[in-house]
Amino acid sequence: MMKIKCARIFYGLCSLLFLLNTKPSSGENTEQPAVELPQDGQRDFDFFVGSWRVHNRRLRNPLTRSSTWVEFEGTSVNKKIWGGRANFDEDELDDPSGHIRGMTLRLYDPQTHLWSLNWVNSAQGALNVPTIGYFINGRGEFYDYEVFQGKAIFVRFLWLDIKPNSCRWEQAFSADGGKTWETNWIMDFQRTEAPQA
């Protein structure tokens, strides 16, 4: 148990360091403006509370130069807890390789103004490595560092195009330390039920 906790702390720290210290690629201006985190981001995920229909596009074999995408449908129900400092969703996805039942627990840290996103699949029954980040100007960026098929990679989640009744989530992997990214999962959400007051 201690080994698992230490690994999660290590991955979380790597994610945070990557998020806050990403350097421009060679040839770019190395002077970077200071990034100011929002003073209070605990309402950042309020847009996601409610019930959603989800259209998924998923790259079947990431990081293999594959161009085979599969499309499938799903649903998601998100609930806010702790007055907005946390929320969770329950997901039912009809992936062609098998039905996926999952949940994401999102936790806001008022000290750092960062969110940690924690995914769990019912087939595994354990929280994955947390993906850490924040929202700026209506766009959410979250990173983690994990092992995928025996390789150490960075993982990036983006929340984009947020509107009252729709939004988009994208997942991408980088096997070269964040120089290049391959998007491998896109979820387009359409609201089916407004959040209950």
Secondary structure, 3 states (H helix, E strand, C coil): CHHHHHHHHHHHHHHHHHHHHCCCCCCCCCCCCCCCCCCCCCCCCHHHCEEEEEEEEEECCCCCCCCCEEEEEEEEEEEEEHHHCEEEEEEEEEECCEEEEEEEEEEEECCCCEEEEEEEECCCCCCCCCEEEEEECCEEEEEEEEEECCEEEEEEEEEEEEECCEEEEEEEEECCCCCCCEEEEEEEEEEEECCCC
